[in-house]
Amino acid sequence: MNGARGWWRGKSTPAKVETYTRWSFHFFALIEVAAIGLPVFGQVGTGLAGWLPAAVTGHAALCAVTASRALDWTRGRRDQPLRLLWALGAATYALAVAALVLEEYGPKGDDVDTAAGMVFAGVLIFGAGTMALGVRHRRRVFALVTGFAAGAGAVSFPLGVPGPAALVTAIIVLVGAASLAATSMFSVWLLNAVYELDEARETRARLAVAEERLRFGRDLHDVLGRNLSVIALKSELAVQLARRGRPEAVEQMIEVQRIAQESQREVRDVVRGYREADLGVELVGAQGVLKAAGIDCEITGAADGLPADVQSALGWVVREAATNALRHGNARRCAVSLRVLEGHVVLTVENDGASGAPDGGGGSGLAGLRERLAVVDGILTAGAVGQDRFRLVAEVPLTSVTGVMS
């Protein structure tokens, strides 16, 4: 049981929806057997009890296989299962006609007639509903369902079924097949929508990274572009003056040296600002991003009064925790708490979802966070709490705190 629960929690939200959808259609096959095959086995005589329920069971199995292949096709994992769809259609009509022949020309009796009628209408309904999974566009699905209903009425007349009975049967097939086909279309639409939302979330995360890189590139361009232009002009002027033996060339090169040193300092400031995270900004940003992704985020405490290096280290913890809750977890709620306790500032980030832990290794995982906290003598603990929550706690000692947070 624990293995099955861990297998389910380890799936992403789209994968969970796909698994649920796939097994729902497999369950429809069990419904067909339970609703048609078992009653038929109890109603018909012993001579027919063997092949008719077995045929219904085989038809249900073929529906399950077709549904699985059709779902793979809707997700782009395989080609459209045309041969399987044609085989299901042919098997459906063959079994329906056989049931109708049995009703009209087989052994007489109310039980036999009822069983044959159930098989006739039931296999047409389940066959049409399953085949709708392998067809795109509503018009084609409508044509498929209408064709099955019309076919149900058309094959009834040559076999001696009265007109009113044939019309009622066609209406029953139409309503039942339309309901099951609508369920199939909605399931496919929902599955595709969930995958598209997940892709949009990943795209949004990549765009945020790209935007930050562009900002960093613009800052570097602003710093280096002007200074490098001045350096190039003054170096050219110094060359011309040196060729003429003018002493001003030395002054120009001294100015070039000064501008180069100033550029180095400005680049270091840009990189330092890029690498340092402001805790207050990160808290607000994390709350906004998580809420935009449909995750309820509650933040308690404030960053006022904390030293800059402590804010930078804790800001990275907030950034990484929020990013990984978006990318790797299935969180619905996230709580961030910032407190000062006995000379220590404690940041706690807790979310539900099975896999809210940052990736290991590098600067973006737990190892990277521990390295950043080690600079300010901080420690990091992370792990699962209960069955579906993940908690990350960063604790940093403070020598002096100018503000008190709750």
Phi, psi and omega in degrees: 000318179296323178296317179294321180294320177293323177298319181290316181293333181285349180279150173286167180300314177299321179294324177295315180297320179295317178298317179297317180296315182297314182285338174296317179288329172294325178293329175300324177297320177294323178297319179298317179294316183290323185276335184242307187297311183293315176299323178297319179300326181275343186262320186278167180288173183294331180291332181256349185295341182279307190274328184290310175297324179295322178295320177296318178297318177297321177296320178296319178296319178296323176297318180296316179295318179297318179298317180296314180293323180294322177294321175300322179293319180295334178268004176077020183267346179204168178288162178299127184282069185296316181297320179293322177295316177296320179296318178295318179297316180294316180295324180297311182290325178296315179292322179296315179295320178298320178294321180292320176297319178298320180295321185274324189238358180274195178302139182277152179147147181296323181296318180293317180297317180295316180297316180295321178296320177299315180295317182302306182287321185295313182293328177294319180294309182292325178295313180295317180297322179288319180295335178298335177295330183265015182233136176262158177077136184295326181297320180291322176295318178298317179296321179297311182296316180297321179297319178295318180294317179295321178296324178298320178285324185292321183281347182285321184297313181298337182265010172090012178285132178302152182303309179301320180294320178295321179295317179297318179298317179297321179293318179299316179296319180298311181294313181295314180294321179296320179296313181291323177294321177297320176299318179296314181297317179295321180297318178294317179298316180296317180298315179295322180296320180295317178295320179294321177296320178294319176295323178295323178295318177296320178297319179298320178295318178294323178294323178297319177295316180297321179296320179293322177294321177296319178298317179296319178296319178296319179297316178295321179297318180297322182286311188275328185303307182294314183294321179293325176297316179295318179299317180298316181294315182291327177294318177298319177296320179296322178297315180297317180294322180294322178296331180270359179075024182274135180291342180295345179299323179296318181296322179294320179291326174297321178294321176300316179299318180296317180294322179296318178295321177295322178296319177301317180295317180294322178296319177298322178295320179296314181295320179296318177294328179288321185277336181272137181252132176275124187296316180299317179295319181293323178296313179295317180296318179296319179296318180294317182292318181293319178295323178296332179272006179085017180254122179288119185240125179244129182240129175237140182098168180217159184267004183298134175090352179280145177300154184298320182291326177291317177300320181296314181295315180289330177298321177294325178297315179297316182298314182291320180296317180293318181298316183284332173296326178287315190277321192243350182255174174239047189286147171244335179222145178219136179236130179240125182234133179234118184221155173248120183229112174052054176078012178232141171260130185240122175251124180239127176238119182228132178220154172277178187105152190278335190219063181268014182278141174296152178294145179283154175084158175069188181278353185251007181245193181299321180297317179295320179295320179295324177295319179292320179289331180297332179298328179252024178061032180265164178232157181227131173235141182210145178172173181285145176237111185074211186265334188222023178234151178233134182235134177235125183235124175246129182233126183232129177287148179238132175278329177205138180233125183272344180229155178246132182244153179240000000 
